[in-house]
Amino acid sequence: MIHPATALLLWAALVIVTQSLGGWMLVLVVVGIAGIAFRLGRTRFWRLLRRIRFILLAIVILFAWMTPGDALVPIWVAFGPTLEGCRLAFDHGVRLIGVVSLVAILLSAGGRDFLISGLYTLSRPAALLGISREQLAVRLLLVLRFVEEQPVGSWREWLSDGAGGEAVGLHVVSQPLRWLDWGLLSAIAVAFALWERL
């Protein structure tokens, strides 16, 4: 198994690639990623998608109705969505679904401790700036726990002070990068160098 830090960097590279794609290539890649996410953990995948439904709705409204262009429906020239806006809304919505699918894959494949261990390793340079890696890891754990376990729509609990909650264990994997990790990181670097030249 690869190092958590390598998995995080690979995830970030896939997010960047997904954001740079467009058209049918974007759709094919995101459908493939979403299929993997669904296969690894359908409950988590659907939960994350459900949590972004209002963001997707906002993307559709903002792009489809606020982007200048040709009217999608000729009768609604003044108040209807535009063709260019609908295309932008579709692209940005699919990209968001791609990122959420990648998050679902990362959480399903490794779990919270795996993710936090990767961030803990990658945040080593933050110690030079006086930022505590331990506090950063604990805060990420609390955010992930809230996102995964908080019921959708319970806004009253968002406003509560969180008193009375049970203690949460935090396990950080501290291990050196192996040759497989260095090989993957080198492949990512070479791929991005070639990508920039295209």
N, C-alpha and C positions, 0 to 999 in steps of 0.2 A: 504494500500500500504506500502511496506517496505521502510526503510530509504535508501537514495541514497548510503550511505557508505556500508550498508549491500549488496545492489545490486552490487556494485563494487567488494566487496570481494567474493561474489558468482560467479561473472563473472570470476575473477581471478582463483578461484578454478576450474571452468569448463575449462578454458584455460589449466591449469596444467594437468587436467585429459585427455583432448584431446591430449596433447603432449606426454603423457605416453602410449597411446594406439597404437596398431598396427594391421595389417591384416584386416580381415573382420569386427572385432569389431570397428576399427577406421572408416572404410567406413560407417557402419550402423549409428554410432553416428553422424558423420559429415553430412550425408544425412538428418538425423532427424533435426539437428541444422539448416542446410541450408533451409530445408522446413519451419521451424518456421520463420526464417529471411525473407524468400520470402513472407510468409503469412502476416507478420506484416508490411512490407514495401518493395514491390518489386522494386520500383524505386531506393531507397537507396541501396538495396542489389546489384542490377545490377551495379550501379555506383561504389560501392566499389570493386566489382569483376573486373570491367573494369580497375580500377586503378592499380590492381596488376598483370595484364596480362603479363607485361614484367618481373616481378619478377618470375612468374611461368615459363616463358620461360627460364630465367636464371637458375632456379632450374633444369629444365629438361636437359639443355645443360651441366651444371657443373656436376651433378650427373651421368647422363646416359653416358656421354663420358669420364669423368675423373675418374670414379671408376674402379679399376681393377677387372677382372672377366672373365667369359665366354662370348664370342661374342653372341649378340642377333641374328645377321645374320651371318652365317658362312663365307659368301663371304667377309664380311667387318671386318675381324679379326683385322687389323691394325688401321682402322679409324672409325669403327662403334661403336655404343653404346654397353654396356655390360648388361647382364641380371641382375646382382646384382645392377648396376647403375640405371637401369630402375625401379627396385623395390624401391630403396632409393628415387629416384625422385618422384615416385608415392606417397610414404608415406609422404614425406615432403610437396609436393604440396597439398595433402588432408588436412594435418594439418594446412597449411596456410589458405586454404579455410575455415576450421573450425573456426579459430581465427577471420577471417574477418566476417564470419557469426555471431559470437558472438558479435562482435562490432556493426554490423547492428541491431541485436536484442536489444542491450543496448541503442543505439541511437533511435530506433523506439519506444521502450517501454517507455522511460523516456524523451528523448530529451537532448539537450545540457546543459540546466540549471540543469537538474537532475544529469547529469554526473559530471558537475563542482561542484555541491553541495557535491556530494560524495567525490570527491578528496579534496575539501576544508576541510571536516570533517576529512578525513584520514591523511591529512598533518599537523594536529595539532602538532605532535611531532617535525616537521621541524622548528617550531618557536624557539625551544630550541637551534637550530644550527644557528639561525640568518637568516633563509630563510623566506621571506615574503609569507604567504599563499595567500594573495590578488594578488600579482604579479604572482604567480604560476597559480592561477585560471584564470586570464586575459590572460596569455600566452596560456593556454589550450583552452580557448574560441577562440582565434585567429587561432590556429592550426585547430581546428574542423571546424571553419567557412571556412577556406581556403580549407580543404579537401572536404567539402560537396558542396561548391559553385563554386570553381575554375573549369573552363572548362578544360577537358582533352586536353593536347597538346598545351596549351597556355604558352609556355616557356618564351616568351618575358615578360609576366606579372609577372613571377616569379622573373625576374631580376629588375623589377621596384621598386621604393622606397615605393610604396603604398600610395603616397600622393593623397589627394582628396577623400579618402574613407569615407563613412558615419560612424557616431558613432554607436556602437553596445551596446545594453543594456545587463547587466549582473545581473541575479537574483540568489542569493544563498539561499538555504533553510537551515535554522539553527533550528534544532529541536533535542531533545534527542532521544536516541535509546529506542524503546518500547520492550515489552516482546516478541513480534513476532521476532524482530530483534535479540534479545539475544538468542532466541531459534534457529534461523537459523544459527547464528554464532557458537553456541555450536554444532549443528549438523555437520557443516562443519569441526570443529576441531576434533570431534569424528571420522568422516568419514576419514579424513586424517591420524589420528592415527592408525585406523584399516588398511588403505591402505598400510601404511609403514610396517605393520607386515606381509602382504600377500607376 
